[in-house]
Amino acid sequence: MKKFILASFFVTFAFSFIFAEKINWDIIVKQTNDKNPSIQTAKLMLENAKYAYNRAFGGYMPNVSLRGDASQGENSNEKLYKSYSYGLNASLSIFSGFETYNDVRQRSAELKAAQASYDRAVSDAAYNVAAQYVNLMWAYETVALSKRILERRKENRDMIQLKYNSGNVDIGSLRRVEADVELSAFDLRSAQRYIQTASAALLQAIGRKDDAVLETDERLALNERELSIPDYNQLITTIPEFLSARYNLSGYEAQAAKTKSIWWPSVSLSGGLGRSGNEWAPDRNSWDAGLSLSYSLFTGTKIIDTKVSANYLKIAEANLNSVSNTLKSSAISHFNSLSDAIEYIAAREYYLAASQLQAEISQRKYINGLSSYQDWYSIENDYITSQRAFLDSKRSAALEKARWYNFVGEGFMHPGK
């Protein structure tokens, strides 16, 4: 009955994978760009910022309007009269105390800040899918490793069975290796189930709503073994949070300059063309043109606006300094964590090679009666543990690599290369 249940599980699991969807990193990048809600939202916000920037140039454009009038009335002699007129009016601000210029500067800074926010949104989405893709690649490698471990456990069980039959080991030793087989079989089933878990998490990160089981031939490579220490002071100036803080400062600088426009006169041109008369269509031509100069002697609360803008400018300066210090500290921490993870792979790889060699020697000794069961069993378990530890170290390094890319604001960078 137990074997029937186990066989049924493998048949069901294998059947479900017949309909698996084959993917790779390039496919994930395209689907995420097309479907991820946070990226789509960030695109719309960036688009609105572009519209606001373009709208700011309206201050340099003339205002043009058409007018038309038709009226009827009675004068003091109780005579009815009619009046018709139509025309074209235009006005253009020549100088407004640099208000339009600084408004464009402010919208330009806001657009650049919106671009930095968009880059951060893309980087965050890229990190989410990268982390889940790392888990999916790790899941398939874990399945392959679990199969190899299960086969080795079965070989060990058969070897101990022969020694038990010949009276060289006790029943407890046999039952121990039999239990190892059962536990390894469970590990394999658990690893196979985790593929579905990793697939669901990756689909959610992409922005998909279907229930596909994802399959990939890509594996964790991580060819780096040594990293160059970056120039942290230069590095942080390219991170979206720093750029946002710097562009916000630029925006407040423009806003502060814009509020000072009250101290400057305003100069504008105006003109118009028209016709008027008592009959339709009117035949009396008219035109006008003028130059207007004005200066505000009292602006009320606008003086307060200049003080408020000055305070916001100081706040933005303090925020930029704070962001710079925080990012530099975080950059050092993230880079050191990545360096540790990369170097740990090399250490685990060296340890794995040593434990494999020791396991091969120990097995030959045990078969020939030159070592004890406990010595062989301890070394064998250490070798199996080393295999899993090496694979886990690659996964940890890939996740740290994805975190580093995300921290510096990179987009879709393959975390397993």
Secondary structure, 3 states (H helix, E strand, C coil): CHHHHHHHHHHHHHHHHHHCEECCHHHHHHHHHHHCHHHHHHHHHHHHHHHHHHHHHHHHCCEEEEEEEEEEEECCCCCEEEEEEEEEEEEEEEECCCHHHHHHHHHHHHHHHHHHHHHHHHHHHHHHHHHHHHHHHHHHHHHHHHHHHHHHHHHHHHHHHHHHHCCCCCHHHHHHHHHHHHHHHHHHHHHHHHHHHHHHHHHHHHCCCCCCCEECCCCCCCCCCCCCCCCHHHHHHHCHHHHHHHHHHHHHHHHHHHHHHHHCCEEEEEEEEEEEECCCCCCEEEEEEEEEEECCCCCCCHHHHHHHHHHHHHHHHHHHHHHHHHHHHHHHHHHHHHHHHHHHHHHHHHHHHHHHHHHHHHHHHHHCCCCCHHHHHHHHHHHHHHHHHHHHHHHHHHHHHHHHHHHHCCCCCCCCC
